[in-house]
Amino acid sequence: MSNPLADPGHGHSPAAWTTVLIMLVGLAIGTVALFLGSWPVVAAGAVVVVLGPIIGWIVSKAGYGVNGPKYSPKAH
C-alpha cells in the first residue's frame, strides 16, 4: 500500500477545492434562478460556473496546486 502523503492524487489541493466551491455556488445560483424563472440570473450562474476552472487554474499557478511550492499535504 502506498503512503497517502507521498501520492496526494488529484483534487486534494486548495486550487481544486476553490474550483469546486466556485462551480457549486454557480450551480446553486443557476438552479434557484431557473426555479424562479429569472433567465438573466441563470446566465449569471452559468458565467460563475465557467469562471470556476479559470480561477482554479490561476490559484494553481500561484503555487497552491498539488505540486505547487505553497501546497503541503495534511495528514489524515
Buried (B, 14 or more C-beta within 10 A) or exposed (E): EEEEEEEBEEEBBBBBBBBBEBBEBBBEBBEEBEEEEBEEBBEBBBEBBEBBBEBBEEBBEEEBBBEBEEBEBEEE
